Amino acid sequence: MSDPTDDDQTPPVTDFSEPLRRAIGARYLQYALSTIMDRALPDARDGLKPVHRRILFAMRELRLSSTGGFRKSAKISGDVMGNYHPHGDSAIYDAMARLAQDFNVRYPLVDGQGNFGNIDGDNPAASRYTEARMTAAAEALLAGLDEDAVDFRPNYDGTLTEPEVLPASFPNLLANGASGIAVGMATNIPPHNLVEVVDACLHLIKTPEARDDTLLNYVQGPDFPTGGIIVEPKESMAEAYRTGRGAFRVRAKWEKEELNRGQWQVVVTEIPYQVQKSRLIEKLAELIQSKKVPILADIRDESTDDIRLILEPRSRNVDPEVLMGTLFKQSDLEVRFSMNMNVLIDGRTPKVCSLKEVLRAFLDHRRNVLLRRSAHRLGKIDHRLEVLEGFILAFLNLDRVIDIIRYDDAPKMALMVEDWSEAHQSGITRATSESDYRSPLAGVDTDTLTATPEEGMGEDAPKRYREDSLSDVQVEAILNMRLRSLRRLEEIELINERDKLLKERVELVDLMEDESLQWNRIAEELKATRKQFGADYARGARLTRFAEAGEVAEVPLEAMIDREPITVVCSQMGWIRALKGHQPLNSELKFKDGDGPRFIFHAETTDRLLLFGSNGRFYTLSAANLPGGRGMGEPLRLMVDLPNEADIVALSIHDPSRKLLVASDAGNGFLVQESEVAAQTRAGKQVLNVRTPSKALVCRTVTGDHVAVVGENRKVLVFPIEELPEMTRGKGVRLQKYKDGGMSDVTTFNLADGLSWKDPAGRTRTESDLTDWIGKRASAGRMAPRGFPRDNTFT
């Protein structure tokens, strides 16, 4: 019995001395590498990620050829999950469904039957309701797997093997594109036209030192499955393909369709890649509802199998180029597709590649596939030649072979040890006695069993062709021969087959030794692929066109709106509306209970309105977007983000040529150009900085050379307007000094005209001699003149 204190009985000691930072870093690095190599980035050789490669391989194992029957998608995704890809079946099915969507994949690799989703963004039906099989393009990617073209590796549980990469008869990476997000890196490759990519490969074979710019003579640019028009300048595209990074502007394809009575409409027949049609329509409808594009009246979808979106202009006088130019800027009718050709080189190293590097990786892979297939075929030929030589020898000595098989206790060993050298002469005798039949040994040196001329064989000829005994393989073939094969016609066929194989063997040996022959063979295969998937193939012709973007003139909002007179009415509680026409400003209007008029002025639908809140922010409204005057209107707070605790200080027509005076109740203020305060968003633009409990109190248009300010203490101060600074944002400077209270009102006027105000009776009074009230800015001032309003305001 062993001692429990022995070293072999001592439990291992776990080392906890590794720093946490190092441990987490090492494990996160492993996770990052697995994400990059096994999930997110495609292989430059076949353009596939592992999940797509496993889907196609599993479909091949299920014998789902492009001309065969369909199988349930649930069966396919289940086999992929159980045999090769131990992840969720929904993720596998989503990946397979995308390979079947002709609006997502330029050359679909899966032929789907059932609902596999649509361009509106609807999801595919459940996997139990759909069926699938491979397409001809998928079969082209798999061609050669039976010929040892690529390496195989064990699957996740070691029970099966799967290919590390597919042979890929065409550059699928560029033909179908790819996208993915890994840890610290991403990839986004647009699809291209297969014919153009193959032409670039052929040119690269002919001229290995070709530059990326030269290859662009063949690869014009991306070819999206949804068509569209690329308006990116050629110089920008050339730079993108040279560096592997860039972007392409893609627009929808449209045309003007004439209607009756001079009316017309725009018909959109192709939309940009990866834009959901339903989402696009929603966005355009929002533009119509918010009146951001007033010249667009309506949009409707008349699509069936093909896309047909109808855009109706507001008026037939609208320029269609202006309409579409505006929509290109404000909607997904024009998008930018960002390209990032980050791929795995040799399945291991991530790298952002240029167009030439991607094509070179594919061509090098095809050369390796060619050599492996040739070597595999050479081995098959050698094995078959060995069998054929045994058959021929058996036919020449048929009686002896039959005797051995019939009477010998161990026919296999007897056939192997039998000396067949005497059979040579008998074969020659038969050839001379039967003039209508040529023996395989006629005219051949009888010291060898080689029944063929030795040209082209050389040292590579298998030794078994020169021996006078049968090998184990030959004997097994002879013993398994059927009796009905023992006829003279069969002997002739064997000789013909042997001669053809010997000729093919010589060609293969030459091919494997001559690099130029290898590239010629690769070029021939690529030409055959180009013919198969060219213009005669479904959607083989180029779908995406090119055009100049053109300069669309900036059209001001006013030019998009029919100019009509309106009367803007804003109540004390902040409800705003627009009455048609210029109504009398003193007319009686209806308001909600407890509400009344606050601002009433004439405007036009092309005007923009400027709102100043007590929080010191300016907001901009479009007069054309105001609610109609039939009801009570709508709250302003629904149109702009004016806080509930903030009041409306001023509301007027925006005039960029004017200058404003803004001030707070604390007596601080400054001048600001009205062109600097217009806001572009609902949140408005902060101009006057105020701190609680202070509030913005005044926003007046500058109309004179002096400023008059009155405080809550009824003291008035007049000073030159030059003493006020002009700013774009800030707290401002002190206008008047107060011991108690704050500012009540401020205005600007011309000193020569005097200071005017309205007395309690509503009469206008003017004070011409203001000598007693003129002082320096920020001084206290003097009591207001006799008759000044009790509310301490100038208006």
Secondary structure, 3 states (H helix, E strand, C coil): CCCCCCHHHCCCCCCCCCCHHHHHHHHHHHHHHHHHHHHHCCECCCCCCHHHHHHHHHHHHCCCCCCCCCEEHHHHHHHHHHHCCCCCHHHHHHHHHHHHCCCCCCCCCEEEECCCCCCCCCCCCCCCCCEEEECHHHHHHHCCHHHCCCCEEECCCCCCEEECCCCCCCCHHHHHCEEEECCCCEEEECCCCHHHHHHHHHHHHHCCCCCHHHHCCCCCCCCCCCCCEECCCHHHHHHHHHHCEEEEEEECEEEEEECHHHCEEEEEEECCCCCCHHHHHHHHHHHHHCCCCCCEEEEEECCCCCCCEEEEECCCCCCHHHHHHHHHHHCCCEEEEEEECEEEECCCEEEECCHHHHHHHHHHHHHHHHHHHHHHHHHHHHHHHHHHHHHHHHHHCHHHHHHHHHHCCCHHHHHHHCCCCHHHHHHHHHHHHCCCCCCCCCCCCCCCCCCCCCCCCHHHCCHHHHCCCCCHHHHHHHHCCCHHHCCHHHHHHHHHHHHHHHHHHHHHHHHHHCHHHHHHHHHHHHHHHHHHCCCCCCCCCCCCEECCCCCCCCCCHHHHCCCCEEEEEEECCCEEEEEECCCCCCCCCCCCCCCCEEEEEEEECCCEEEEEECCCEEEEEEHHHCCECCCCCEEHHHCCCCCCCCCEEEEEECCCCCEEEEEECCCEEEEEEHHHCCCCCCCCEECECCCCCCCEEEEEECCCCEEEEEECCCEEEEEEHHHCCECCCECCEECCCCCCCCEEEEEEECHHHCEEEECCCCCEEEECCCCCCECCCCCCCEECCCCCCCCCCCC
